[in-house]
Amino acid sequence: MQILLTIYSILLGLVIGSFLNVCIYRYQTKEPISRGRSHCPKCNHTLSWYELIPLFSWIGLRGKCKSCHQPISIQYPIVESITAICFLLIYLKFGITFDTLIYFIFASILIMAAVIDLQTMIIPDRTHIICILCGILLLILHPTQLLDKAIGAIIVCIPLLIIAYATKGMGYGDVKLMGAAGFVLGWQNILFAMMLGSITASVIGIITTRIKKISLKTEMPLGPHLIFGILFCLLYGNQLINWYLTSFF
């Protein structure tokens, strides 16, 4: 049974990842998500069922459209694989619970937002709304966590809001993202996520500027790094915080 549920979580992640790719593409083209069959963005070829199998179709087609033979973005298998890995890790940590279903939704919307931010420098407002709804559902299941989540929503959000307003160097989407995610994770984990996201952004930013030989002042999206920190802390934050507290205090 455990093996079957593990496989199911991976397959579910692949399917949801495929849907996220559709959402990412249609968000930018302004196409309705619920209308029209999936098609090649270059030749408009309507995809057959065997071209829509998550991950395996991309591998089978060797990363090219069957009709026009133009390359299919590597984004598609990457998003599907990342979603499947996240679903697997969430299931292994939280088991068969309502929390798991909520965290599936939470992780999915964050993965979608990370890719959109990479491509457009925008984090859609629906990201924050869905994250807050996830937090509300978790509060219904765990009402004693209200104070922790309330503090989590403001402890990073307010300082970031001041920084964004004063420096104009940070988007308000990042501020809203951390406020909404803090409402889900609680104050300790959102602080850890902020620290981790800032470190990865700094390291990757320095490496990118060296490789591409661009200015350190070049605008880069912060959202994907923050989202990495959020998802990492969702899975391992409490464990690492408890280890730190018991080891050094």
N, C-alpha and C positions, 0 to 999 in steps of 0.2 A: 504493500500500500504506500509506504514511504517513497519508494522508488517511482511509482506511478505518479504521485503528487509532485515529486521533484521534476519529472519529465513534463508534466502538465504545466507547471509554472514556467518552464523554459519555453514551451510551445506558445503559451499565452503571451509571454513577453515578445516573442517574434511577431505574432499577429498584431499585437498592440503597437509594436515598433513600426510595422508596415503602415498601420493607420496614422501614426504620428508623422511619417514621411508625407502622406497625403495632406495632412493638416499644415505641415511646414510649407509645402509647395503652394497650396491653395491660399494660405494666408497672404503670401506675397503676390500672387496673381489675382487675388480678390475673387477667385472662383468659389461658389458655394460648396461646402464640404459634402453636403448630402445629395448633391445632384451630379449626374454624369458619371460614366465609368472612367477608371484610371486610363491614362493615355501617355504616350511618349511626349515629353515636353518639346521635342525638337521636330518631329514629323507628324505629331498628332495621331499616330497609330493607336487604335484602341487595343488595350492589352487583353490577351486571352487568359483563361484561368491558370494555365501552366506558366504564364509569365508573371503571375502575381503571388507565387509561393514565396513567403518571406525567406530571405537569405539564399535559399537554394536556387531560385530562379536567376538571381544575379550571377551566381557561380556557374549555373548551367549555360547561361547565355554569354558567359565570359565577359560580363560587364558591358555588353553592347546591345542596342536595340535590334530585335529580330528583323524589323522592317527597313530602317535606314542605316543600321550598322554604326550609328554614332555612339560614343561612349556614354554609359549610364553612370551618373555620379556615384563615387565611392561612399557618399553620404548615406545611401540607402541601406547597404549591408551593415555599415557602422552603427547607425541608429537602431536598427533591428537587433544587432548583437548586444549593444549596450543595454537596451531595454530588457532583453532576455536575461542578461547577467544580473541586472538590478532586481528583476522579479524573483530570480532564483535566490539571491542573497536575502531579500526581504522575507520570502517564504521560509528559508532555513532559520532565520532569526525569530520570526514572530509566529510561525506555525499556521495552523488552520484557525484563524481568528478574524473578527471583523476589522481589527487593526490592520491586518495584512491587506485586506481589500482597499482600505482607505489609503494605505501607503503605496499600493499599486497606482492609484489615481494620482497621488502626490508626486511620485517619482516620474510618472508619464508626463505630466504637465511641465515638470521642471526640465526634463530632457528636451521636450519640444521647444521650450523657451530658450534653452541654451543654444540650440542650433539657429533659431531665428535671430537671436542676439548676435551670434557670430556673423550672420549673413547680412543683417540689416541695422545692427546697433540699436535695436528696439526690443524691449521685453513687453509683450502684449499685456494689456490690463487684465485680460481674462485669466492670466497666470495667477495674479494676486487674488482674484476673486475665488478661483477654485481652491487655492491653498487655504484661504480663510475658511471656506466651506469644509475642507478636510479637518481643519482645526476644531471647528464647531462640532463635527461628528465625533471626533476623538474626545471632546469635552463631555458629550452626552454619555459616552462609554466610561469616561474616567473623570467625573465631576470634581474630584478632590484636587485635580491638577490645574484648576482655574487660575490661582495666583501665579504659579510657575509659568503658565502660558501667557498670561497678561503681561507679566514683567518681560518675558521673552519677546513680545511684540513691540515693546518700546525701548528696551535697553540698548539695542543697536540702531534701531530705526531713527530715533531722535538725534543722536550724535551724527549719523550719516546725513540726515536732513540738513543739519547746520553746516556741515562740510560742503554738501552739494550747493547750498545757497550761497555760501561765502566764496567758494573757489570756482564754481561753474565747471569743475573738472570731473564731476560724477553725475550720471544721469539719475533722474528721479525714479526711473524704473528699478534701479538697483536698490534704492531706499525702500520702495514699496515691497520689493521682493524679500528683503531681509525682515521687514516688519511682519509680512504674512507668514514667512517660514518660521520666524520666532514664535508665532502663535501656535505652530504645530510642534516645534522641537522643545520649547521651553528655554529659559534664559541661559542655563549653563551650556547647552549644546549650540545655541545660536552664537554665543560668544566664541566658542571653539570653532564653529563653522566660519565665522568672520575672520578669525586669525588664520585658519588654514587656507581660505580662499585668497586672502591678501598675500600670503607667502607664495602660493603657487602663481598668482598673477604677477608678482614681482620677478620671480625666477624666470618664468616663461617670457615675460616682457623683455627682460635683459637679453635672454638667448635669441629672441626674435629680432631685436634691434641689431644684434651683432651679425646674425646670419643674413638678414635682408639689408643691413647697412642703412637703417632709417633712424630718424631722430627719436630720442626718448620722449619727446613731446607729442609724437604721433598718437592719435586717438585710437584706443583699442578697447574692445568690449570687456567689461569686468564681470558681467553676469555669468558666463560659463564657469569661471573660477569660483565664484560664490556658490553656484549650484553644485559644483564638485564638492565643496566643503559641506554644504547642506546634506547631500546624499551620504557622504562619508560619515558625518556625525549621526545621521539617522540610524545607520547600521552599527557604528562602532563608538559613537561619542560617549555614551554612558559607561561603557566598559573601560575606555581610556581615562575618563575623568575619575572613575572610582580607583583605578590603578594608581593614578597620580596622587590622589588624596591619601590613599592608604600607604603609599611608599614614602611620601615626603612630609606627611603631617600626622 
